[in-house]
Amino acid sequence: LLPRAACFRQLASLLVVVDVSQTKTRPMLLRQRCFPLLWAALASEALAPSSRSPRQQPATRDGSSDVVIIGSGIGGLCAGALLEKLGYSVTVCESHSEIGGCAHGFLRKTRQGVFHFDSGPSLFSGCARPKSKNPLRQVLDAVGADVDWKEYDEWAMYFDGGDQEEEDKETPRRPFFRTKCGDAEAFGAELAKFGGEAEEEYWRRLMRTNANLGHVVGALPPIALRPDLLGALATVSPFLGRLDALKLFLFGVVDLPFKSLDPAGPFSKVLEAADVPTTSLCYKWWDFLAFAVSGLPVRETSAAACSFMLDELFDDGATMDYPVGGTQAIADALAAKCGTVLRNAHVEEILLEDDDDDDDDRDKGKGKGK
């Protein structure tokens, strides 16, 4: 159900995965994003008999594993936990002393107490509720990783300029931008408050432009997507009932071919299609959110990811989430489901040795980590 070559070719931006299976060695240096593999693996697990035995042998003490993942970021840990669930033996090598990549945390002790800080992302939504559309929550549920979440519906950031509000009588007046989930009109009004009346119209145009794309992206769970056509038909079909026929038609016939609203393209195309000026606060706000999602500007961040977030944040009853224990709690929960996680294990070099006896068989070879 899950062709190894097809799925592994899609695994890992910033990850290097080397398959050193005892049955058939297959070294691969992979450059694409990791989530297509995770989704395909989850879909395969959903269809496969629960009683099937693992296809690979457990990891041995001689330093060999079916799969070696270099880097213990959230993507690497998700991949490792899912592969372990599918019966592969996995070793994760992390150069840092702490796991989690950008999502790791650290403590600082002061006279006032011990304080926990996140080193990276702290904005989450859709993770606190079971059967969520959020891909991370789907992975956590699939591997049985337990994380305690707290929900909230509003947060703020401080800006220079705009109307000032007083938090209390003892503190100076400071400007801050409020983001309230589940209320698109209130968010548009907040944009206008800081950026001028035109911002509200930019926001409305963006919401209208994103409507069809956001619906399609949100209706089909990432776990249902696969690289092979027949498998995709089997895993996507149970969710087709969630799709609004008119929105699907408009997306496929108008938005995708004529507006270039490609889920695999950058979200900046969606902003451009909505005629949102690059100098506007609305555009700059999404530049910030894109960086929060991917560490990249909106011109280099997936339209599917931002469109999903836009649709989810302002859905009725939407909330934000935060993991108790910080982002480190997510990394720890996933690491507990991986086979072996090595800290302070810097990989200096990957050696690939081809089989000279059969030049046409590119799957043969041996991967060695140093």
N, C-alpha and C positions, 0 to 999 in steps of 0.2 A: 504493500500500500504506500510505502514511502521510499521512492527511489533515492538511494544514498547520494549518488552523484549529482542529481538534479537539485536536491535540497542543500547539499554542502557547498555547491557553487554560489549559493545566495547568502551564505553565512558570514557576517562580520565585517563591518567597517571598523577599523582600528584593532581588529582581532586577527591573529594568525592562528589557524587551526591546522594541525597536522594529524592525519589519521594514520596510526601505526598498528592497525588491526593485525592480529596474528594470521587471519585467514587471507587477507588481501591488503597489502599496504597501499595507501593512497595519499601521498603528500599533496597538500593544497595550500597555496597562499591566496587568501580570499579578501577581496576589497569591497564587496557590496555590503549593504546594511544587513544587520543580523536578524531583524524581526521576521522577514519572510520565512526563514528556516524555522523560527520558533512557532509561527502560525501553522506552517505545514506539519511540523512535528506534533503539535496539539491536535490538528485535524486527524492525523494518522492514528493517534492514540485513541481518539474518540470512536473511530471506526473499528479498531482492532479488537479482537477478543481479549477480555481481561485476564484470561487464564494462560495466555501464551507465555512461553518461557523467553528470557532474554536471548538475543541473537549473539551476544558476545560473552566472553568469559569475564569474571570479576577482575579488577585491577590486581596485579601481583606486586610483590615488594621489590622486584628487580628494576623498577623505574619505568616500566612499560604500561601504557594505557591505550585503550581504543582511540581516545581523542584527548589531545592536549590543547587547552585553551590558554592563550597568553594574554593576561589582563583580567582583573576581577572587577571590572565595572559592572553596572547593572546588566548590560547586554551579554557580557561573558558569563555572569552568574546565572542569568535566565537560560542561556544556551546549555550550560553545564547541568543545571537542575533538570531540564527537559530531557536531555540526552541520557542522564542517569535513569530517569523514569522509563525511558524507552529501552533500557537494558544495556546501554553502553557503559564501559568504565571510563571515568573522566578524571583528569588531573588539571587543576587550574593553577597557573604560575603567576604570582603577583610580585612585582618588583618592590612595591612599597611595604612598609611595616603594617599597614592597615588595608583591609579589603574595601571594595566599594567604588574605587576610582573617584570620579567627581562627587559621588554620593557618600563618601566616607565622612565620619565626624571626628571631632576631637574635644577634649576637656581642658578647661583652664581652672586652676584652683586659686582662689583669692581669699582675703580675710572675710569677705561676705558669704562665701560658700563656693561650691563647685558648679561651674556653668558648662553646658554642652552647646557646641556650635556645629552647624552643618557647613561643610566646605563647598557644597555645590547647590543643587536644586532644592527648593523648599516649597514649590507650588505643585500641589497634587489635586486632582479632582476625579471623582468616580471610583476611588479605590476603597472607600469605606463600606460600600454596599455590595453584597453578593450578586452574581449574575450581571455585573456591570459591563458596559461596553468598553471600559478602559483596558487596553492590552496588557498592562502590567498586572492589574487585578486578575485577569484571565490566566496569566502565567502562574501567579501565586496560588490561585485556586487549583490549577491543574496539577501542581507538584505538591500541594498540601502545605505550603509555607504559611505560617500563622503570624500576622502582623496586626497589632492593635491600632486602630485609627480613631481620631477625633475629628468631628465635622464643624465647620463654621461657614458663614455665608457672606462675610464682608472683610475686606482688608484695605489697607491704605498705603500710599507711598508719598513721600514729601517731594514737592516740586519747588522750583524758584518761580515766584509770581503766582497769579491767580488770587481768588478770594481767600482770605485767611480765616481760619476758625480757631477758637480757643478751646484747648482740651480741658483746662481747669483754670481757676483763678490764680493759681500760684505759678503757672508756667507762661512763658512768652507766647504770643500768637505766632503760629507757623502754618504755612500753606500745605495742605495735603490732599491728594487725589484719592477718592473713595472708589473702590471696585466692589459692587454688590452683585452676587451671583443671582441668576434667575430673573433679572429685570433689565432687559435690553434698553428700554426707554430711559431708565434712570442713568444708565451708563452713558447714553448719548448726551443727556443733559449735563453730566459731569464733564464730558469732553468739551462741550460748548462753554462751560464755566471757565475753563482754563485756556481754551484755544480759540474761542469766538463762536458766533452763531453758526457759521458754515460747517463746523465740526459735526454738528448733529446731523446735518444732511449727508455728509460723507459717511457717517456711521450707518445711517439708514440704507444708503446705497450698497454698502459693503454687506449688510445683512441680507438684502435682497439678492445680490450677486452670488452669495455663498449658499443660498437656501438649497438648491438642488445638489450641489457637490457635498455639502454637509450632510444632507439626508442619505445620500448613497454611501458615503464613507462610514456613517454611523450605523446604517442598517445592516451592513455585512460585517460580522465580527472578523477581526484579523485571523482568528484561529481557523476560519473556514477557507482562507486563501491558500492555494497550492500552485506550484509551478507547472504541474502536468494537467492537461485539459480534462481528461476523464476523471481524475481524482478531484479536480476542482468542481466539476459538475455534481459529484456525489456529496461533497462537503458544503457547497454553497446552497444547493437546492432546498434544504430545510429552512433557510432564512429568507427565501425569496418572497414569502408572504409579508415580510416587514416592509418591503419596498413599495412606495407609492408609484403607481404606474405612470402617472403624468410627470412627476418629478424625474423619474428614471428616463422617460422619453425626452424631456427637455434637456436633461444633462447630456444624453448620448447624441442628440440631434442638433442641439444649439450650442450648449456651453462648451463641450469638449472640442468640436471641430471649428467653431467660429470665434469663440472667446478664449481659446487655448487654456481652459481650466482643467489642466491635466493633474490628477492626484499625485503623479510621480514628479511633477514639475515644482518650481518654487512658488510659495504663497504670494510673492510679489506680483505674479500674474493675475491673481484674484483681485488684489488691490488696484492694479492697473485697469482691469476690466470694470471695476466699480468707479473709475475716475477719481480715486483718492490721491490727492497730490502728495508727492514725496516730502514736501515741506510741512505737511499738516501734522497735528498732534496725533490724529488717528493712525496715520502711517507710522509715525515714530513709536507709538504705543505698541504696534505689532512688531516693529523691529526689536523692541525690548522683549516681548513675549517669545518671539522666535529665538532670541538668544537664550532665554530661560529654558526653552525646549531642547535646543540643539547645540547651543554654544556658537551659533552662526547667525549672520544677519538674515533678514526676511527674504532677501534675494537668493539665499542658498539653503533655505529651510523648506522641507517637504510641505507641499500644499495640503496633502492628506492630513498630516499631523496638526497643522494650524486650523484647517477647516473643521476637523473633528473637535478641537478645543473650543473654537468659536461657537459651534453648535451646542456643545455640551455645557459650557459655562453659563449660557443664557437660556437654557431649557427651563421649563417651569419646575420649581422645586430644587434647582441645582444647588449644590454646596461644594465647598472646597474641603480637602482632607489634609490631615497631618499625622504622620506615624509617631506613636508614642515611643520615645527614645531617639527620635530624629531619623534622618535618612540612613544612618548606620544600621538601624533596626531592620530595614528592608534588605540591605546587603547581608546581614547576619542570618536572616531567615532563609534567604536563597542559598547561602553558602552551606547551611546545614543540610540542604538537599543535594549538594554536589558530592562527588566521590571524595577527592582529596584536594584541599586548597592549601597551597604553599605560599607563605608570606616571605618577604625578603628573598624571593627567588627570581632574580633578574636573569632574563634570557639574553645572552650576548649574541648568539648566532644560531641560525637554523641551517643545517646541512642537508641537502637533497642529493641522493645518489640514484641515478637512473639505471635501469636494466639495459645494458648494451646489447643483450642477445635479442631483444625485440623492440626495435626503435618505434614501431607503430603502436605499441601498447603503452599509452601515456599514463595509464592507471598504475603501472608497476613502478616500484621504487621504494626507497626507505627514507623515512624522516628521522633525523636525530636532533635533539635539542642539546645545547651546550650551556 
